[in-house]
Amino acid sequence: MSALKDQITEDMKTAMRAKDSERLGTIRLLLAALKQKEVDERVVLDDAAVIAIVDKLIKQRKDSLEAFQKAERKDLADKEAAELVVLQAYLPARLSADEVAAAVKAIVAELGASGPGDMGKVMGAVKAKLAGKADMGQVSAAVKAALAS
């Protein structure tokens, strides 16, 4: 059983007691996504899998937030922003851009990658090592930069 999933469940109970309906709704949405993954794949999620799902939900919220802001729907944008804050609380501390670049350079050197053709091989290794610790868009940019030089 995942310690992070237990924490999310406890936070749901706390939100229910506090009658914090916005936070409660977001946490229930997250728990539903976790349960759906467990049922679909017949697995018990560990912390890494929970973080991957939280990451996915955060990306969806960011995309929606951007779309609502373009459409000038402040009410919906505010709702997405509030959900984003709740979800981000469940992610571990993110690595800085310098830390990501250093980790990518180390992996590139370790694999002996030399050019853009090795992007897939490097990304596979980087994803395994930095999953949940860094924004994958930032990681991808760092890998491209490391392979270009």
TIDRENVO-747476 format. One line per 10 residues: number of its first residue (from 1); for each residue x, y, z of C-alpha. Coordinates in nm, 2 decimals, padded with zeros to 4 digits. Layout:
BEGIN
NUM) X:Y:Z ~ ...
END
This chain:
BEGIN
1) 00.00:00.00:00.00 ~ 00.12:00.35:-00.08 ~ 00.20:00.59:00.20 ~ 00.11:00.88:-00.03 ~ -00.23:00.72:-00.11 ~ -00.30:00.68:00.27 ~ -00.21:01.05:00.31 ~ -00.45:01.15:00.04 ~ -00.73:00.95:00.20 ~ -00.66:01.11:00.54
11) -00.66:01.45:00.38 ~ -01.00:01.37:00.23 ~ -01.14:01.29:00.58 ~ -00.99:01.61:00.71 ~ -01.15:01.81:00.43 ~ -01.49:01.64:00.50 ~ -01.47:01.74:00.87 ~ -01.37:02.09:00.78 ~ -01.65:02.11:00.52 ~ -01.40:02.23:00.27
21) -01.60:02.14:-00.04 ~ -01.35:02.27:-00.30 ~ -01.05:02.08:-00.16 ~ -01.27:01.77:-00.10 ~ -01.39:01.77:-00.46 ~ -01.03:01.78:-00.59 ~ -00.91:01.50:-00.35 ~ -01.21:01.28:-00.45 ~ -01.12:01.34:-00.82 ~ -00.76:01.23:-00.74
31) -00.88:00.92:-00.55 ~ -01.11:00.83:-00.83 ~ -00.82:00.84:-01.08 ~ -00.61:00.63:-00.85 ~ -00.89:00.37:-00.81 ~ -00.96:00.37:-01.18 ~ -00.59:00.28:-01.25 ~ -00.59:00.01:-00.99 ~ -00.91:-00.15:-01.13 ~ -00.80:-00.12:-01.49
41) -00.46:-00.27:-01.44 ~ -00.55:-00.50:-01.14 ~ -00.26:-00.36:-00.94 ~ -00.20:-00.19:-00.60 ~ -00.03:00.14:-00.67 ~ 00.30:00.23:-00.51 ~ 00.41:00.59:-00.44 ~ 00.58:00.63:-00.78 ~ 00.26:00.53:-00.96 ~ 00.06:00.77:-00.74
51) 00.30:01.05:-00.82 ~ 00.27:00.97:-01.20 ~ -00.11:01.00:-01.18 ~ -00.09:01.33:-00.98 ~ 00.16:01.46:-01.24 ~ -00.09:01.37:-01.52 ~ -00.38:01.54:-01.34 ~ -00.16:01.85:-01.29 ~ -00.07:01.86:-01.66 ~ -00.44:01.84:-01.74
61) -00.52:02.13:-01.50 ~ -00.24:02.35:-01.65 ~ -00.37:02.28:-02.01 ~ -00.73:02.36:-01.90 ~ -00.62:02.67:-01.71 ~ -00.44:02.80:-02.02 ~ -00.75:02.74:-02.24 ~ -00.99:02.91:-01.99 ~ -00.76:03.21:-01.97 ~ -00.75:03.24:-02.35
71) -01.13:03.22:-02.36 ~ -01.15:03.48:-02.08 ~ -01.34:03.24:-01.85 ~ -01.21:03.37:-01.51 ~ -01.46:03.16:-01.31 ~ -01.34:02.83:-01.47 ~ -00.98:02.94:-01.46 ~ -01.00:03.01:-01.09 ~ -01.15:02.66:-01.03 ~ -00.86:02.50:-01.22
81) -00.60:02.70:-01.04 ~ -00.75:02.60:-00.70 ~ -00.74:02.23:-00.80 ~ -00.38:02.28:-00.92 ~ -00.27:02.40:-00.58 ~ -00.43:02.11:-00.40 ~ -00.28:01.85:-00.64 ~ 00.07:02.01:-00.63 ~ 00.08:01.95:-00.25 ~ 00.11:01.57:-00.32
91) 00.42:01.60:-00.54 ~ 00.77:01.57:-00.39 ~ 01.00:01.87:-00.40 ~ 01.10:01.94:-00.76 ~ 01.45:01.96:-00.88 ~ 01.59:02.30:-01.00 ~ 01.69:02.35:-01.36 ~ 02.06:02.32:-01.27 ~ 02.00:01.99:-01.09 ~ 01.80:01.86:-01.38
101) 02.08:01.96:-01.63 ~ 02.35:01.80:-01.41 ~ 02.15:01.47:-01.38 ~ 02.09:01.47:-01.76 ~ 02.46:01.53:-01.83 ~ 02.55:01.24:-01.59 ~ 02.31:01.00:-01.76 ~ 02.43:01.11:-02.11 ~ 02.79:01.04:-02.01 ~ 02.69:00.71:-01.85
111) 02.51:00.59:-02.16 ~ 02.78:00.73:-02.40 ~ 02.51:00.91:-02.60 ~ 02.65:01.15:-02.86 ~ 02.38:01.30:-03.07 ~ 02.01:01.36:-03.13 ~ 01.97:01.01:-03.25 ~ 02.02:00.89:-02.89 ~ 01.73:01.11:-02.76 ~ 01.50:00.81:-02.70
121) 01.75:00.60:-02.52 ~ 01.85:00.90:-02.29 ~ 01.49:01.00:-02.22 ~ 01.40:00.64:-02.12 ~ 01.68:00.64:-01.86 ~ 01.61:01.00:-01.75 ~ 01.24:00.92:-01.70 ~ 01.32:00.62:-01.49 ~ 01.55:00.82:-01.27 ~ 01.37:01.15:-01.24
131) 01.00:01.05:-01.26 ~ 00.80:01.27:-01.02 ~ 01.11:01.47:-00.93 ~ 01.11:01.70:-01.23 ~ 00.89:01.85:-01.49 ~ 00.93:01.63:-01.80 ~ 00.91:01.92:-02.04 ~ 01.21:02.08:-01.86 ~ 01.38:01.74:-01.87 ~ 01.32:01.70:-02.24
141) 01.47:02.05:-02.31 ~ 01.78:01.96:-02.10 ~ 01.83:01.63:-02.29 ~ 01.81:01.81:-02.62 ~ 02.06:02.07:-02.50 ~ 02.30:01.81:-02.37 ~ 02.28:01.60:-02.69 ~ 02.32:01.91:-02.91 ~ 02.65:02.02:-02.75
END
